[in-house]
Amino acid sequence: MGALETFGWEWGSALIRWLHVIAAIAWIGGSFFFMHLDASLRKQAKDDPALAGTSWQVHGGGFYEMRKYLLAPPSLPEHLIWHKWQSYWTWMSGFALLCWVYYGQSQLYLIDPAVMALEPWQAAAIGIVALALGWLVDAFLCRSPLGDNEPLLAVVGFGYVVATSWVFTQFFSGRGALIHTGALMATIMTANVFFVIMPNQRKSVAALMAGQKPDPKWVKSSKVRSTHNNYITLPVLFLMLSNHYPSTYSNARVIPAIVTCIIVAGALVRYFYNVWHLDHDHAPWWAWAAAAAAILCAFGFAATASPGMRSLMGLADLPAETASLDQPKAPQEVVDIVQTRCMMCHAAQPMDWIGEAPKGVLLDTPEHIARFAAAIRQQAVLTHAMPPNNFSQMTDDERKTLARWLGVETAQN
């Protein structure tokens, strides 16, 4: 791979991610706003019976009067704004980014030979089929008798996502498993918009234009799917960001537990705000404590299960010769390991397909190795996130040597 092509991969990733973040901000912001709007609606005695309520809001120096109809207004205005492309562009850009980073560079990010030796096309096929299957299962659950019992439907859907996160760990690296769990939930969200919410809105508009009354079940079905999207938004955001933090995915065994805690925490935060917007005086403040407890549990699962971490207080019985992190340069035995296992990427002129040292971290001299000792401690000793999927085959003994230098007592394998 030439240098220009390498930079093309890097810039392509940056631009697609830029688009994805912009679209997600627009979609999530709109979703949160309309949930808030629904909760802030107030109905007065003099109001039109067809109105669900009215909300007065102020923003940017202007005043806005917003009204919601129970079904639809008697006639449609000339200009009707549809909220759909924020969702579509979020998914399309997210899927493009998944293909660009995880399927296009699967050997580095997605395939872990220690988990399953897959060909790149096989890994991509498993991921894509799983995303499509996620929507089909969700649609089946919503249209089954469970659809009439929203709390039970939510519990079953929640269990399905957690179970799927475990299935992903049987095929992919921990990093790939977490990002695909987030992508699964995001696919369900956009599919709710594309296959349910928008078709129901089109049916309502067609009925109005034909002089008919829209079917109330269309409104109810759309509202249920919109509420589902609202409650899983925050967990999806965390899972999307998790690929930047090795401690969240370094041990695949606890990924389902982490996913469980994050979904619970995110849903509780949204529950608080949904109720708070409706009635400040009866806001469930306990939800914050429960969400914090869930996050603390996720942290506990991640920390105690991370490779190289036997306990959070394991520094007390370190051998006397342990080195400190502020030394000017690394010892030769450490230099030999790092230059053999890490320098093919972390050098001034790394391998062609890398282009530039990731995050500007250079490990090509004893001084540079000492400078980034804290990063080596986190990435190669505590979490084993580096080398990615251990493609340079760093051994356990080499990690223990790094651990002794960095002041870490490693787990016993």
C-alpha positions as a Markdown table, in Angstrom:
| # | Residue | x | y | z |
|---|---|---|---|---|
| 1 | Met | 0.0 | 0.0 | 0.0 |
| 2 | Gly | 1.5 | 3.3 | -1.1 |
| 3 | Ala | 1.7 | 6.4 | 1.1 |
| 4 | Leu | -1.0 | 8.2 | -0.8 |
| 5 | Glu | -3.4 | 5.3 | -0.4 |
| 6 | Thr | -2.6 | 5.1 | 3.3 |
| 7 | Phe | -3.4 | 8.8 | 3.8 |
| 8 | Gly | -6.6 | 8.2 | 1.8 |
| 9 | Trp | -7.8 | 5.6 | 4.2 |
| 10 | Glu | -7.0 | 7.9 | 7.1 |
| 11 | Trp | -8.8 | 10.9 | 5.6 |
| 12 | Gly | -11.7 | 8.8 | 4.5 |
| 13 | Ser | -12.2 | 7.6 | 8.0 |
| 14 | Ala | -12.0 | 11.2 | 9.4 |
| 15 | Leu | -14.5 | 12.6 | 6.9 |
| 16 | Ile | -17.0 | 9.7 | 7.3 |
| 17 | Arg | -16.8 | 10.0 | 11.0 |
| 18 | Trp | -17.3 | 13.8 | 10.8 |
| 19 | Leu | -20.5 | 13.3 | 8.8 |
| 20 | His | -21.6 | 10.5 | 11.2 |
| 21 | Val | -21.2 | 12.8 | 14.2 |
| 22 | Ile | -23.0 | 15.7 | 12.6 |
| 23 | Ala | -25.9 | 13.6 | 11.5 |
| 24 | Ala | -26.1 | 11.9 | 14.9 |
| 25 | Ile | -26.2 | 15.3 | 16.7 |
| 26 | Ala | -29.0 | 16.4 | 14.5 |
| 27 | Trp | -31.0 | 13.2 | 15.0 |
| 28 | Ile | -30.5 | 12.8 | 18.7 |
| 29 | Gly | -31.1 | 16.5 | 19.3 |
| 30 | Gly | -34.4 | 16.3 | 17.4 |
| 31 | Ser | -35.4 | 13.1 | 19.2 |
| 32 | Phe | -34.7 | 14.6 | 22.6 |
| 33 | Phe | -36.5 | 17.8 | 21.7 |
| 34 | Phe | -39.7 | 16.1 | 20.6 |
| 35 | Met | -39.7 | 13.9 | 23.7 |
| 36 | His | -39.4 | 17.1 | 25.7 |
| 37 | Leu | -42.1 | 18.8 | 23.6 |
| 38 | Asp | -44.5 | 15.9 | 24.2 |
| 39 | Ala | -43.9 | 16.1 | 27.9 |
| 40 | Ser | -44.3 | 19.9 | 28.0 |
| 41 | Leu | -47.7 | 20.0 | 26.3 |
| 42 | Arg | -50.5 | 21.5 | 28.4 |
| 43 | Lys | -54.2 | 21.3 | 27.5 |
| 44 | Gln | -56.5 | 24.2 | 28.5 |
| 45 | Ala | -60.2 | 24.0 | 28.8 |
| 46 | Lys | -60.8 | 26.4 | 25.9 |
| 47 | Asp | -58.5 | 24.4 | 23.6 |
| 48 | Asp | -59.8 | 22.6 | 20.5 |
| 49 | Pro | -60.8 | 19.0 | 21.5 |
| 50 | Ala | -58.6 | 17.7 | 18.7 |
| 51 | Leu | -55.5 | 19.1 | 20.4 |
| 52 | Ala | -53.3 | 17.0 | 22.6 |
| 53 | Gly | -51.9 | 20.2 | 24.1 |
| 54 | Thr | -49.9 | 23.4 | 23.5 |
| 55 | Ser | -46.4 | 24.3 | 24.5 |
| 56 | Trp | -44.9 | 27.8 | 24.6 |
| 57 | Gln | -41.2 | 28.0 | 24.3 |
| 58 | Val | -38.6 | 30.7 | 24.0 |
| 59 | His | -35.3 | 30.4 | 22.1 |
| 60 | Gly | -32.8 | 32.8 | 20.6 |
| 61 | Gly | -34.9 | 35.8 | 21.6 |
| 62 | Gly | -38.0 | 34.5 | 19.9 |
| 63 | Phe | -41.3 | 33.0 | 21.2 |
| 64 | Tyr | -42.8 | 29.8 | 19.8 |
| 65 | Glu | -46.3 | 28.3 | 20.2 |
| 66 | Met | -46.3 | 24.6 | 19.4 |
| 67 | Arg | -49.5 | 22.6 | 19.2 |
| 68 | Lys | -49.9 | 18.8 | 18.9 |
| 69 | Tyr | -53.0 | 17.2 | 17.5 |
| 70 | Leu | -54.3 | 13.9 | 18.9 |
| 71 | Leu | -54.4 | 12.4 | 15.4 |
| 72 | Ala | -53.9 | 15.1 | 12.8 |
| 73 | Pro | -55.2 | 18.6 | 11.9 |
| 74 | Pro | -58.4 | 19.0 | 9.9 |
| 75 | Ser | -56.3 | 20.1 | 6.9 |
| 76 | Leu | -52.6 | 20.0 | 6.2 |
| 77 | Pro | -50.5 | 23.2 | 5.8 |
| 78 | Glu | -48.8 | 24.0 | 2.5 |
| 79 | His | -45.4 | 23.4 | 4.0 |
| 80 | Leu | -45.0 | 20.3 | 6.2 |
| 81 | Ile | -41.5 | 19.4 | 7.6 |
| 82 | Trp | -40.6 | 15.7 | 7.7 |
| 83 | His | -38.0 | 14.6 | 10.2 |
| 84 | Lys | -36.3 | 11.5 | 8.7 |
| 85 | Trp | -33.0 | 12.3 | 6.9 |
| 86 | Gln | -31.2 | 12.9 | 10.2 |
| 87 | Ser | -31.9 | 9.3 | 11.1 |
| 88 | Tyr | -31.1 | 8.0 | 7.6 |
| 89 | Trp | -27.8 | 9.9 | 7.3 |
| 90 | Thr | -26.8 | 8.8 | 10.8 |
| 91 | Trp | -27.2 | 5.1 | 9.9 |
| 92 | Met | -25.8 | 5.4 | 6.3 |
| 93 | Ser | -22.6 | 7.2 | 7.5 |
| 94 | Gly | -22.3 | 4.9 | 10.5 |
| 95 | Phe | -22.5 | 1.8 | 8.3 |
| 96 | Ala | -20.0 | 3.4 | 5.9 |
| 97 | Leu | -17.7 | 4.0 | 8.8 |
| 98 | Leu | -18.2 | 0.4 | 10.0 |
| 99 | Cys | -17.3 | -0.9 | 6.5 |
| 100 | Trp | -14.3 | 1.5 | 6.1 |
| 101 | Val | -12.7 | 0.8 | 9.5 |
| 102 | Tyr | -13.8 | -2.6 | 10.6 |
| 103 | Tyr | -14.5 | -4.5 | 7.4 |
| 104 | Gly | -11.9 | -2.7 | 5.3 |
| 105 | Gln | -9.2 | -3.2 | 8.0 |
| 106 | Ser | -10.7 | -6.3 | 9.7 |
| 107 | Gln | -7.3 | -7.9 | 10.4 |
| 108 | Leu | -6.4 | -5.0 | 12.6 |
| 109 | Tyr | -9.7 | -4.2 | 14.4 |
| 110 | Leu | -12.3 | -7.0 | 13.9 |
| 111 | Ile | -10.6 | -10.4 | 13.6 |
| 112 | Asp | -8.9 | -11.9 | 16.6 |
| 113 | Pro | -7.3 | -15.3 | 15.6 |
| 114 | Ala | -7.4 | -16.3 | 19.3 |
| 115 | Val | -11.2 | -16.0 | 19.1 |
| 116 | Met | -11.9 | -17.3 | 15.6 |
| 117 | Ala | -9.7 | -17.4 | 12.5 |
| 118 | Leu | -12.0 | -15.7 | 10.0 |
| 119 | Glu | -11.3 | -14.4 | 6.5 |
| 120 | Pro | -12.1 | -10.7 | 6.1 |
| 121 | Trp | -15.2 | -11.5 | 3.9 |
| 122 | Gln | -16.5 | -13.9 | 6.5 |
| 123 | Ala | -16.2 | -11.4 | 9.3 |
| 124 | Ala | -18.0 | -8.8 | 7.2 |
| 125 | Ala | -20.7 | -11.2 | 6.3 |
| 126 | Ile | -21.3 | -12.2 | 9.9 |
| 127 | Gly | -21.5 | -8.5 | 11.0 |
| 128 | Ile | -23.9 | -7.5 | 8.2 |
| 129 | Val | -26.2 | -10.5 | 8.6 |
| 130 | Ala | -26.3 | -9.9 | 12.4 |
| 131 | Leu | -27.4 | -6.3 | 11.9 |
| 132 | Ala | -30.2 | -7.3 | 9.5 |
| 133 | Leu | -31.3 | -10.1 | 11.8 |
| 134 | Gly | -31.4 | -7.7 | 14.7 |
| 135 | Trp | -34.1 | -5.6 | 13.0 |
| 136 | Leu | -36.1 | -8.7 | 11.9 |
| 137 | Val | -36.1 | -10.1 | 15.5 |
| 138 | Asp | -37.1 | -6.7 | 16.9 |
| 139 | Ala | -39.9 | -6.3 | 14.3 |
| 140 | Phe | -41.1 | -9.8 | 15.2 |
| 141 | Leu | -41.2 | -9.1 | 18.9 |
| 142 | Cys | -43.1 | -5.8 | 18.4 |
| 143 | Arg | -45.7 | -7.4 | 16.2 |
| 144 | Ser | -46.1 | -10.4 | 18.5 |
| 145 | Pro | -48.5 | -10.5 | 21.5 |
| 146 | Leu | -45.5 | -8.9 | 23.4 |
| 147 | Gly | -46.3 | -5.7 | 21.6 |
| 148 | Asp | -49.3 | -5.1 | 23.7 |
| 149 | Asn | -47.2 | -5.2 | 26.9 |
| 150 | Glu | -44.6 | -2.5 | 26.6 |
| 151 | Pro | -42.7 | -3.2 | 29.8 |
| 152 | Leu | -42.4 | -6.9 | 29.0 |
| 153 | Leu | -41.5 | -6.1 | 25.4 |
| 154 | Ala | -38.7 | -3.8 | 26.7 |
| 155 | Val | -37.3 | -6.5 | 28.9 |
| 156 | Val | -37.3 | -9.1 | 26.2 |
| 157 | Gly | -35.7 | -6.7 | 23.7 |
| 158 | Phe | -33.1 | -5.8 | 26.3 |
| 159 | Gly | -32.3 | -9.5 | 26.8 |
| 160 | Tyr | -32.0 | -10.0 | 23.1 |
| 161 | Val | -29.4 | -7.3 | 22.7 |
| 162 | Val | -27.3 | -8.5 | 25.7 |
| 163 | Ala | -27.4 | -12.1 | 24.3 |
| 164 | Thr | -26.3 | -10.9 | 20.9 |
| 165 | Ser | -23.4 | -9.0 | 22.5 |
| 166 | Trp | -22.3 | -12.4 | 23.9 |
| 167 | Val | -22.7 | -14.0 | 20.4 |
| 168 | Phe | -20.5 | -11.3 | 18.9 |
| 169 | Thr | -17.7 | -12.2 | 21.4 |
| 170 | Gln | -17.7 | -15.7 | 20.0 |
| 171 | Phe | -16.7 | -14.4 | 16.5 |
| 172 | Phe | -15.0 | -11.0 | 16.9 |
| 173 | Ser | -12.4 | -9.2 | 18.9 |
| 174 | Gly | -13.7 | -7.5 | 22.1 |
| 175 | Arg | -13.5 | -4.2 | 20.2 |
| 176 | Gly | -15.4 | -5.6 | 17.3 |
| 177 | Ala | -18.0 | -7.2 | 19.6 |
| 178 | Leu | -18.8 | -3.9 | 21.4 |
| 179 | Ile | -19.0 | -1.8 | 18.2 |
| 180 | His | -21.3 | -4.3 | 16.6 |
| 181 | Thr | -23.6 | -4.4 | 19.6 |
| 182 | Gly | -23.9 | -0.6 | 19.3 |
| 183 | Ala | -24.4 | -0.9 | 15.5 |
| 184 | Leu | -27.2 | -3.5 | 16.1 |
| 185 | Met | -29.1 | -1.1 | 18.4 |
| 186 | Ala | -28.6 | 1.8 | 16.0 |
| 187 | Thr | -29.9 | -0.3 | 13.1 |
| 188 | Ile | -33.0 | -1.1 | 15.1 |
| 189 | Met | -33.5 | 2.6 | 15.8 |
| 190 | Thr | -33.2 | 3.7 | 12.1 |
| 191 | Ala | -35.3 | 0.7 | 11.0 |
| 192 | Asn | -38.0 | 1.9 | 13.4 |
| 193 | Val | -38.0 | 5.2 | 11.6 |
| 194 | Phe | -37.8 | 3.8 | 8.0 |
| 195 | Phe | -40.2 | 0.8 | 8.3 |
| 196 | Val | -42.7 | 2.0 | 10.9 |
| 197 | Ile | -42.7 | 5.6 | 11.9 |
| 198 | Met | -42.4 | 7.1 | 8.4 |
| 199 | Pro | -44.9 | 4.7 | 6.7 |
| 200 | Asn | -47.5 | 5.4 | 9.4 |
| 201 | Gln | -47.0 | 9.1 | 8.9 |
| 202 | Arg | -47.5 | 8.7 | 5.1 |
| 203 | Lys | -50.7 | 6.8 | 5.8 |
| 204 | Ser | -52.0 | 9.5 | 8.0 |
| 205 | Val | -51.2 | 12.2 | 5.4 |
| 206 | Ala | -52.9 | 10.1 | 2.6 |
| 207 | Ala | -56.0 | 9.6 | 4.8 |
| 208 | Leu | -56.2 | 13.3 | 5.5 |
| 209 | Met | -55.9 | 14.2 | 1.8 |
| 210 | Ala | -58.7 | 11.7 | 1.0 |
| 211 | Gly | -60.9 | 13.4 | 3.6 |
| 212 | Gln | -60.7 | 10.4 | 6.0 |
| 213 | Lys | -59.7 | 10.1 | 9.7 |
| 214 | Pro | -56.3 | 8.5 | 10.3 |
| 215 | Asp | -56.3 | 5.3 | 12.2 |
| 216 | Pro | -55.2 | 5.8 | 15.9 |
| 217 | Lys | -53.2 | 2.6 | 15.8 |
| 218 | Trp | -50.7 | 4.3 | 13.4 |
| 219 | Val | -50.0 | 7.0 | 15.9 |
| 220 | Lys | -49.7 | 4.6 | 18.8 |
| 221 | Ser | -47.3 | 2.3 | 16.9 |
| 222 | Ser | -45.1 | 5.2 | 15.9 |
| 223 | Lys | -45.1 | 6.6 | 19.4 |
| 224 | Val | -44.0 | 3.2 | 20.8 |
| 225 | Arg | -41.1 | 2.9 | 18.4 |
| 226 | Ser | -40.1 | 6.5 | 19.0 |
| 227 | Thr | -40.0 | 5.9 | 22.7 |
| 228 | His | -37.9 | 2.8 | 22.2 |
| 229 | Asn | -35.4 | 4.9 | 20.3 |
| 230 | Asn | -35.4 | 7.5 | 23.0 |
| 231 | Tyr | -34.5 | 5.1 | 25.7 |
| 232 | Ile | -31.6 | 3.3 | 23.9 |
| 233 | Thr | -30.0 | 6.4 | 22.5 |
| 234 | Leu | -27.6 | 7.0 | 25.3 |
| 235 | Pro | -26.4 | 3.4 | 25.5 |
| 236 | Val | -25.8 | 3.4 | 21.8 |
| 237 | Leu | -23.6 | 6.5 | 22.1 |
| 238 | Phe | -21.5 | 4.9 | 24.8 |
| 239 | Leu | -21.0 | 1.7 | 22.7 |
| 240 | Met | -20.1 | 3.7 | 19.7 |
| 241 | Leu | -17.4 | 5.6 | 21.7 |
| 242 | Ser | -16.1 | 2.5 | 23.5 |
| 243 | Asn | -13.8 | 1.5 | 20.7 |
| 244 | His | -11.5 | 4.3 | 21.7 |
| 245 | Tyr | -11.2 | 3.0 | 25.3 |
| 246 | Pro | -9.5 | -0.4 | 25.6 |
| 247 | Ser | -10.6 | -1.0 | 29.2 |
| 248 | Thr | -14.2 | -1.3 | 28.0 |
| 249 | Tyr | -13.5 | -4.2 | 25.6 |
| 250 | Ser | -10.2 | -5.7 | 26.7 |
| 251 | Asn | -11.8 | -8.8 | 28.2 |
| 252 | Ala | -14.6 | -10.2 | 26.0 |
| 253 | Arg | -15.9 | -12.4 | 28.9 |
| 254 | Val | -17.5 | -9.4 | 30.6 |
| 255 | Ile | -18.8 | -7.5 | 27.6 |
| 256 | Pro | -22.4 | -8.8 | 28.1 |
| 257 | Ala | -22.2 | -7.6 | 31.7 |
| 258 | Ile | -20.9 | -4.2 | 30.6 |
| 259 | Val | -23.6 | -3.9 | 27.9 |
| 260 | Thr | -26.2 | -4.7 | 30.5 |
| 261 | Cys | -25.0 | -2.0 | 32.9 |
| 262 | Ile | -24.7 | 0.6 | 30.2 |
| 263 | Ile | -28.2 | 0.0 | 28.9 |
| 264 | Val | -29.6 | 0.2 | 32.4 |
| 265 | Ala | -27.8 | 3.4 | 33.2 |
| 266 | Gly | -28.6 | 5.1 | 29.9 |
| 267 | Ala | -32.3 | 4.1 | 30.1 |
| 268 | Leu | -32.6 | 5.4 | 33.7 |
| 269 | Val | -31.1 | 8.8 | 32.7 |
| 270 | Arg | -33.6 | 9.2 | 29.9 |
| 271 | Tyr | -36.4 | 8.0 | 32.2 |
| 272 | Phe | -35.5 | 10.8 | 34.6 |
| 273 | Tyr | -35.6 | 13.5 | 32.0 |
| 274 | Asn | -38.8 | 12.2 | 30.4 |
| 275 | Val | -40.6 | 12.4 | 33.7 |
| 276 | Trp | -38.9 | 15.6 | 34.8 |
| 277 | His | -40.1 | 17.4 | 31.6 |
| 278 | Leu | -43.6 | 16.2 | 32.4 |
| 279 | Asp | -43.7 | 17.0 | 36.1 |
| 280 | His | -40.7 | 18.7 | 37.9 |
| 281 | Asp | -42.3 | 18.1 | 41.3 |
| 282 | His | -42.3 | 14.4 | 40.9 |
| 283 | Ala | -39.0 | 13.8 | 39.1 |
| 284 | Pro | -37.5 | 10.4 | 40.0 |
| 285 | Trp | -34.2 | 11.7 | 41.4 |
| 286 | Trp | -33.4 | 8.1 | 42.6 |
| 287 | Ala | -32.8 | 7.3 | 38.9 |
| 288 | Trp | -29.4 | 9.2 | 39.1 |
| 289 | Ala | -28.2 | 7.1 | 42.0 |
| 290 | Ala | -29.3 | 3.9 | 40.3 |
| 291 | Ala | -27.7 | 4.9 | 37.0 |
| 292 | Ala | -24.5 | 5.8 | 38.9 |
| 293 | Ala | -24.6 | 2.4 | 40.6 |
| 294 | Ala | -24.9 | 0.7 | 37.1 |
| 295 | Ile | -21.9 | 2.7 | 35.8 |
| 296 | Leu | -19.9 | 1.7 | 38.9 |
| 297 | Cys | -20.8 | -1.9 | 38.2 |
| 298 | Ala | -19.6 | -1.6 | 34.6 |
| 299 | Phe | -16.4 | -0.1 | 35.8 |
| 300 | Gly | -15.9 | -2.9 | 38.3 |
| 301 | Phe | -16.5 | -5.6 | 35.7 |
| 302 | Ala | -14.1 | -3.9 | 33.3 |
| 303 | Ala | -11.3 | -3.2 | 35.8 |
| 304 | Thr | -11.3 | -6.5 | 37.6 |
| 305 | Ala | -11.5 | -8.6 | 34.4 |
| 306 | Ser | -8.9 | -6.7 | 32.4 |
| 307 | Pro | -5.8 | -8.8 | 31.5 |
| 308 | Gly | -2.9 | -7.8 | 33.8 |
| 309 | Met | -5.2 | -6.4 | 36.6 |
| 310 | Arg | -5.4 | -8.7 | 39.6 |
| 311 | Ser | -6.7 | -6.0 | 41.9 |
| 312 | Leu | -7.0 | -2.3 | 42.1 |
| 313 | Met | -4.7 | -2.3 | 45.1 |
| 314 | Gly | -2.1 | -4.7 | 43.7 |
| 315 | Leu | 0.8 | -2.3 | 43.9 |
| 316 | Ala | 1.5 | -2.9 | 47.6 |
| 317 | Asp | 3.6 | -6.1 | 47.2 |
| 318 | Leu | 5.6 | -5.1 | 44.1 |
| 319 | Pro | 9.3 | -6.3 | 44.0 |
| 320 | Ala | 11.8 | -3.7 | 45.2 |
| 321 | Glu | 13.4 | -3.4 | 41.8 |
| 322 | Thr | 10.3 | -2.0 | 40.1 |
| 323 | Ala | 11.0 | 1.0 | 38.0 |
| 324 | Ser | 9.1 | 4.3 | 38.1 |
| 325 | Leu | 7.3 | 6.1 | 35.3 |
| 326 | Asp | 9.4 | 9.2 | 35.4 |
| 327 | Gln | 12.8 | 7.7 | 34.4 |
| 328 | Pro | 14.6 | 9.3 | 31.5 |
| 329 | Lys | 14.8 | 6.2 | 29.3 |
| 330 | Ala | 13.7 | 2.6 | 29.3 |
| 331 | Pro | 16.0 | -0.3 | 30.1 |
| 332 | Gln | 17.4 | -2.4 | 27.2 |
| 333 | Glu | 15.2 | -5.4 | 27.9 |
| 334 | Val | 12.1 | -3.2 | 27.6 |
| 335 | Val | 13.5 | -1.5 | 24.4 |
| 336 | Asp | 14.1 | -4.9 | 22.8 |
| 337 | Ile | 10.5 | -6.0 | 23.4 |
| 338 | Val | 8.9 | -2.7 | 22.3 |
| 339 | Gln | 11.0 | -2.4 | 19.2 |
| 340 | Thr | 10.2 | -6.0 | 18.2 |
| 341 | Arg | 6.5 | -5.9 | 18.9 |
| 342 | Cys | 5.4 | -2.3 | 18.6 |
| 343 | Met | 7.8 | -0.2 | 16.5 |
| 344 | Met | 6.5 | -1.4 | 13.1 |
| 345 | Cys | 3.6 | 1.0 | 13.8 |
| 346 | His | 5.0 | 3.4 | 16.3 |
| 347 | Ala | 8.0 | 4.8 | 14.4 |
| 348 | Ala | 8.8 | 7.9 | 12.4 |
| 349 | Gln | 8.4 | 5.8 | 9.2 |
| 350 | Pro | 6.0 | 2.9 | 10.1 |
| 351 | Met | 4.8 | 0.2 | 7.8 |
| 352 | Asp | 3.3 | 1.4 | 4.5 |
| 353 | Trp | -0.3 | 0.6 | 5.4 |
| 354 | Ile | 0.0 | 2.6 | 8.7 |
| 355 | Gly | 1.2 | 5.9 | 7.1 |
| 356 | Glu | 1.9 | 7.7 | 10.4 |
| 357 | Ala | 2.4 | 6.5 | 14.0 |
| 358 | Pro | -1.1 | 6.1 | 15.6 |
| 359 | Lys | -1.9 | 9.2 | 17.7 |
| 360 | Gly | 1.6 | 10.4 | 17.2 |
| 361 | Val | 3.1 | 7.9 | 19.7 |
| 362 | Leu | 6.7 | 7.1 | 18.8 |
| 363 | Leu | 8.4 | 4.1 | 20.5 |
| 364 | Asp | 11.6 | 4.1 | 18.4 |
| 365 | Thr | 14.1 | 5.2 | 21.1 |
| 366 | Pro | 14.6 | 4.4 | 24.8 |
| 367 | Glu | 13.7 | 8.0 | 25.6 |
| 368 | His | 10.4 | 7.9 | 23.6 |
| 369 | Ile | 9.5 | 4.6 | 25.2 |
| 370 | Ala | 10.0 | 6.1 | 28.7 |
| 371 | Arg | 8.0 | 9.1 | 27.7 |
| 372 | Phe | 5.0 | 7.0 | 26.7 |
| 373 | Ala | 5.4 | 4.6 | 29.6 |
| 374 | Ala | 1.9 | 5.4 | 31.0 |
| 375 | Ala | 0.3 | 4.6 | 27.6 |
| 376 | Ile | 2.3 | 1.3 | 27.4 |
| 377 | Arg | 1.1 | 0.4 | 30.9 |
| 378 | Gln | -2.6 | 0.9 | 30.0 |
| 379 | Gln | -2.5 | -0.5 | 26.5 |
| 380 | Ala | 0.0 | -3.4 | 26.6 |
| 381 | Val | 0.0 | -4.5 | 30.2 |
| 382 | Leu | -3.4 | -3.7 | 31.9 |
| 383 | Thr | -5.7 | -4.3 | 28.9 |
| 384 | His | -3.6 | -6.1 | 26.2 |
| 385 | Ala | -5.3 | -3.9 | 23.7 |
| 386 | Met | -1.9 | -3.4 | 22.0 |
| 387 | Pro | -0.7 | -4.8 | 19.7 |
| 388 | Pro | -4.1 | -4.8 | 18.0 |
| 389 | Asn | -5.4 | -8.4 | 18.2 |
| 390 | Asn | -1.8 | -9.2 | 19.2 |
| 391 | Phe | -0.8 | -9.3 | 15.5 |
| 392 | Ser | 2.9 | -9.1 | 16.4 |
| 393 | Gln | 2.5 | -11.9 | 18.9 |
| 394 | Met | 3.7 | -10.3 | 22.1 |
| 395 | Thr | 4.1 | -13.1 | 24.6 |
| 396 | Asp | 2.9 | -13.3 | 28.2 |
| 397 | Asp | 6.5 | -13.3 | 29.5 |
| 398 | Glu | 7.2 | -10.1 | 27.5 |
| 399 | Arg | 4.1 | -8.4 | 29.0 |
| 400 | Lys | 5.3 | -9.5 | 32.5 |
| 401 | Thr | 8.7 | -7.9 | 31.8 |
| 402 | Leu | 6.9 | -4.6 | 30.9 |
| 403 | Ala | 4.8 | -5.0 | 34.0 |
| 404 | Arg | 7.8 | -5.2 | 36.3 |
| 405 | Trp | 9.3 | -2.1 | 34.7 |
| 406 | Leu | 6.0 | -0.2 | 34.9 |
| 407 | Gly | 5.1 | -1.1 | 38.4 |
| 408 | Val | 2.1 | -3.4 | 37.7 |
| 409 | Glu | 1.4 | -6.8 | 39.2 |
| 410 | Thr | 0.0 | -8.9 | 36.5 |
| 411 | Ala | -2.8 | -11.4 | 36.7 |
| 412 | Gln | -1.9 | -15.1 | 37.0 |
| 413 | Asn | -3.0 | -16.9 | 33.8 |
